Amino acid sequence: MKKIKVRLLKSINSVNRTHAATVRGLGLKRIDHVVELVDTPAVRGMINKVNYLVRIDS
């Protein structure tokens, strides 16, 4: 299975509650935290929803 690394770039303070919940659902806890996730359509959708807060690392 293909994996992708996702990094949280910005704080989730003062963002939409559903976006903050999506970031938590991805497993990201703090700024510059990196998690490795399985590349599925569901995960891609979550990343697209909060694309202004996260970055995909190679």
N, CA, C and O atoms as a GROMACS GRO file, in nm:
protein
  232
    1MET      N    1   0.083  -0.118   0.000
    1MET     CA    2   0.000   0.000   0.000
    1MET      C    3   0.088   0.125   0.000
    1MET      O    4   0.189   0.132   0.069
    2LYS      N    5   0.047   0.222  -0.078
    2LYS     CA    6   0.121   0.345  -0.087
    2LYS      C    7   0.093   0.432   0.036
    2LYS      O    8  -0.021   0.440   0.081
    3LYS      N    9   0.197   0.496   0.088
    3LYS     CA   10   0.183   0.582   0.206
    3LYS      C   11   0.220   0.725   0.167
    3LYS      O   12   0.300   0.747   0.077
    4ILE      N   13   0.160   0.820   0.238
    4ILE     CA   14   0.195   0.961   0.220
    4ILE      C   15   0.222   1.022   0.357
    4ILE      O   16   0.163   0.981   0.457
    5LYS      N   17   0.311   1.120   0.359
    5LYS     CA   18   0.342   1.191   0.483
    5LYS      C   19   0.271   1.326   0.479
    5LYS      O   20   0.277   1.397   0.379
    6VAL      N   21   0.205   1.360   0.587
    6VAL     CA   22   0.130   1.484   0.596
    6VAL      C   23   0.186   1.564   0.714
    6VAL      O   24   0.203   1.510   0.823
    7ARG      N   25   0.212   1.693   0.692
    7ARG     CA   26   0.268   1.781   0.794
    7ARG      C   27   0.170   1.895   0.823
    7ARG      O   28   0.116   1.955   0.730
    8LEU      N   29   0.148   1.924   0.951
    8LEU     CA   30   0.064   2.036   0.991
    8LEU      C   31   0.149   2.163   0.989
    8LEU      O   32   0.250   2.171   1.059
    9LEU      N   33   0.108   2.261   0.909
    9LEU     CA   34   0.186   2.384   0.893
    9LEU      C   35   0.136   2.498   0.980
    9LEU      O   36   0.215   2.580   1.027
   10LYS      N   37   0.006   2.506   1.002
   10LYS     CA   38  -0.053   2.618   1.076
   10LYS      C   39  -0.132   2.566   1.194
   10LYS      O   40  -0.174   2.450   1.197
   11SER      N   41  -0.154   2.653   1.290
   11SER     CA   42  -0.231   2.618   1.408
   11SER      C   43  -0.378   2.600   1.373
   11SER      O   44  -0.429   2.661   1.279
   12ILE      N   45  -0.445   2.516   1.451
   12ILE     CA   46  -0.588   2.497   1.429
   12ILE      C   47  -0.672   2.589   1.518
   12ILE      O   48  -0.794   2.578   1.520
   13ASN      N   49  -0.605   2.678   1.593
   13ASN     CA   50  -0.679   2.778   1.670
   13ASN      C   51  -0.752   2.871   1.575
   13ASN      O   52  -0.698   2.912   1.473
   14SER      N   53  -0.873   2.902   1.609
   14SER     CA   54  -0.959   2.996   1.535
   14SER      C   55  -0.988   2.952   1.391
   14SER      O   56  -1.005   3.036   1.303
   15VAL      N   57  -0.992   2.822   1.366
   15VAL     CA   58  -1.040   2.773   1.237
   15VAL      C   59  -1.175   2.706   1.261
   15VAL      O   60  -1.214   2.681   1.375
   16ASN      N   61  -1.244   2.678   1.154
   16ASN     CA   62  -1.373   2.612   1.160
   16ASN      C   63  -1.361   2.482   1.242
   16ASN      O   64  -1.263   2.408   1.228
   17ARG      N   65  -1.459   2.456   1.327
   17ARG     CA   66  -1.453   2.338   1.414
   17ARG      C   67  -1.444   2.208   1.336
   17ARG      O   68  -1.375   2.115   1.377
   18THR      N   69  -1.514   2.202   1.223
   18THR     CA   70  -1.508   2.078   1.144
   18THR      C   71  -1.370   2.060   1.082
   18THR      O   72  -1.324   1.947   1.065
   19HIS      N   73  -1.303   2.169   1.048
   19HIS     CA   74  -1.168   2.159   0.993
   19HIS      C   75  -1.070   2.115   1.102
   19HIS      O   76  -0.981   2.034   1.076
   20ALA      N   77  -1.087   2.168   1.222
   20ALA     CA   78  -1.002   2.126   1.333
   20ALA      C   79  -1.022   1.978   1.362
   20ALA      O   80  -0.925   1.907   1.390
   21ALA      N   81  -1.145   1.931   1.356
   21ALA     CA   82  -1.173   1.789   1.378
   21ALA      C   83  -1.112   1.704   1.268
   21ALA      O   84  -1.067   1.592   1.294
   22THR      N   85  -1.111   1.754   1.145
   22THR     CA   86  -1.050   1.681   1.035
   22THR      C   87  -0.900   1.667   1.055
   22THR      O   88  -0.843   1.560   1.031
   23VAL      N   89  -0.835   1.773   1.101
   23VAL     CA   90  -0.691   1.768   1.129
   23VAL      C   91  -0.663   1.666   1.238
   23VAL      O   92  -0.569   1.588   1.228
   24ARG      N   93  -0.745   1.666   1.342
   24ARG     CA   94  -0.729   1.566   1.449
   24ARG      C   95  -0.754   1.425   1.396
   24ARG      O   96  -0.687   1.330   1.437
   25GLY      N   97  -0.849   1.412   1.305
   25GLY     CA   98  -0.879   1.282   1.246
   25GLY      C   99  -0.764   1.229   1.163
   25GLY      O  100  -0.747   1.108   1.151
   26LEU      N  101  -0.685   1.319   1.107
   26LEU     CA  102  -0.566   1.278   1.034
   26LEU      C  103  -0.453   1.235   1.128
   26LEU      O  104  -0.354   1.176   1.084
   27GLY      N  105  -0.469   1.265   1.257
   27GLY     CA  106  -0.368   1.227   1.355
   27GLY      C  107  -0.266   1.333   1.384
   27GLY      O  108  -0.166   1.307   1.451
   28LEU      N  109  -0.289   1.454   1.336
   28LEU     CA  110  -0.195   1.564   1.357
   28LEU      C  111  -0.226   1.635   1.488
   28LEU      O  112  -0.342   1.667   1.514
   29LYS      N  113  -0.125   1.661   1.569
   29LYS     CA  114  -0.147   1.714   1.702
   29LYS      C  115  -0.090   1.855   1.723
   29LYS      O  116  -0.147   1.933   1.799
   30ARG      N  117   0.020   1.887   1.658
   30ARG     CA  118   0.084   2.017   1.680
   30ARG      C  119   0.152   2.063   1.551
   30ARG      O  120   0.165   1.985   1.456
   31ILE      N  121   0.193   2.188   1.547
   31ILE     CA  122   0.259   2.243   1.429
   31ILE      C  123   0.388   2.166   1.404
   31ILE      O  124   0.461   2.133   1.497
   32ASP      N  125   0.415   2.137   1.278
   32ASP     CA  126   0.531   2.060   1.230
   32ASP      C  127   0.524   1.912   1.266
   32ASP      O  128   0.624   1.841   1.251
   33HIS      N  129   0.410   1.865   1.313
   33HIS     CA  130   0.392   1.722   1.339
   33HIS      C  131   0.369   1.651   1.205
   33HIS      O  132   0.291   1.698   1.122
   34VAL      N  133   0.436   1.540   1.184
   34VAL     CA  134   0.426   1.465   1.059
   34VAL      C  135   0.371   1.327   1.090
   34VAL      O  136   0.417   1.259   1.182
   35VAL      N  137   0.271   1.285   1.013
   35VAL     CA  138   0.217   1.149   1.025
   35VAL      C  139   0.223   1.083   0.888
   35VAL      O  140   0.217   1.150   0.784
   36GLU      N  141   0.236   0.951   0.890
   36GLU     CA  142   0.238   0.874   0.766
   36GLU      C  143   0.105   0.799   0.756
   36GLU      O  144   0.070   0.722   0.845
   37LEU      N  145   0.033   0.823   0.648
   37LEU     CA  146  -0.100   0.767   0.630
   37LEU      C  147  -0.107   0.686   0.501
   37LEU      O  148  -0.032   0.711   0.407
   38VAL      N  149  -0.197   0.589   0.498
   38VAL     CA  150  -0.222   0.513   0.376
   38VAL      C  151  -0.295   0.603   0.278
   38VAL      O  152  -0.390   0.672   0.314
   39ASP      N  153  -0.251   0.602   0.153
   39ASP     CA  154  -0.308   0.689   0.050
   39ASP      C  155  -0.439   0.629  -0.001
   39ASP      O  156  -0.439   0.546  -0.092
   40THR      N  157  -0.551   0.673   0.059
   40THR     CA  158  -0.684   0.629   0.018
   40THR      C  159  -0.765   0.750  -0.025
   40THR      O  160  -0.728   0.863   0.008
   41PRO      N  161  -0.873   0.730  -0.097
   41PRO     CA  162  -0.958   0.843  -0.135
   41PRO      C  163  -1.014   0.919  -0.015
   41PRO      O  164  -1.031   1.041  -0.022
   42ALA      N  165  -1.042   0.850   0.094
   42ALA     CA  166  -1.093   0.917   0.214
   42ALA      C  167  -0.989   1.010   0.274
   42ALA      O  168  -1.020   1.123   0.312
   43VAL      N  169  -0.866   0.962   0.283
   43VAL     CA  170  -0.758   1.046   0.338
   43VAL      C  171  -0.731   1.163   0.245
   43VAL      O  172  -0.710   1.275   0.293
   44ARG      N  173  -0.731   1.140   0.115
   44ARG     CA  174  -0.711   1.250   0.019
   44ARG      C  175  -0.819   1.356   0.033
   44ARG      O  176  -0.791   1.475   0.023
   45GLY      N  177  -0.943   1.313   0.055
   45GLY     CA  178  -1.053   1.407   0.074
   45GLY      C  179  -1.034   1.490   0.199
   45GLY      O  180  -1.063   1.610   0.199
   46MET      N  181  -0.987   1.427   0.307
   46MET     CA  182  -0.962   1.501   0.430
   46MET      C  183  -0.850   1.604   0.410
   46MET      O  184  -0.860   1.717   0.458
   47ILE      N  185  -0.746   1.564   0.338
   47ILE     CA  186  -0.635   1.656   0.312
   47ILE      C  187  -0.682   1.773   0.225
   47ILE      O  188  -0.644   1.887   0.250
   48ASN      N  189  -0.764   1.746   0.125
   48ASN     CA  190  -0.815   1.853   0.040
   48ASN      C  191  -0.903   1.950   0.117
   48ASN      O  192  -0.906   2.070   0.087
   49LYS      N  193  -0.975   1.900   0.217
   49LYS     CA  194  -1.063   1.986   0.296
   49LYS      C  195  -0.983   2.088   0.376
   49LYS      O  196  -1.026   2.202   0.393
   50VAL      N  197  -0.866   2.048   0.427
   50VAL     CA  198  -0.785   2.137   0.511
   50VAL      C  199  -0.651   2.168   0.443
   50VAL      O  200  -0.548   2.178   0.509
   51ASN      N  201  -0.655   2.184   0.312
   51ASN     CA  202  -0.530   2.203   0.236
   51ASN      C  203  -0.455   2.331   0.272
   51ASN      O  204  -0.336   2.342   0.245
   52TYR      N  205  -0.523   2.426   0.334
   52TYR     CA  206  -0.457   2.550   0.375
   52TYR      C  207  -0.384   2.534   0.509
   52TYR      O  208  -0.314   2.626   0.553
   53LEU      N  209  -0.400   2.421   0.574
   53LEU     CA  210  -0.335   2.396   0.703
   53LEU      C  211  -0.224   2.292   0.694
   53LEU      O  212  -0.135   2.288   0.780
   54VAL      N  213  -0.227   2.207   0.593
   54VAL     CA  214  -0.134   2.093   0.587
   54VAL      C  215  -0.055   2.094   0.456
   54VAL      O  216  -0.088   2.166   0.362
   55ARG      N  217   0.050   2.012   0.454
   55ARG     CA  218   0.130   1.993   0.333
   55ARG      C  219   0.164   1.845   0.323
   55ARG      O  220   0.188   1.778   0.424
   56ILE      N  221   0.167   1.794   0.201
   56ILE     CA  222   0.208   1.657   0.176
   56ILE      C  223   0.358   1.657   0.153
   56ILE      O  224   0.408   1.723   0.062
   57ASP      N  225   0.431   1.583   0.237
   57ASP     CA  226   0.577   1.570   0.223
   57ASP      C  227   0.609   1.446   0.143
   57ASP      O  228   0.534   1.348   0.144
   58SER      N  229   0.720   1.450   0.074
   58SER     CA  230   0.761   1.336  -0.006
   58SER      C  231   0.832   1.232   0.079
   58SER      O  232   0.874   1.129   0.028
   0.00000   0.00000   0.00000
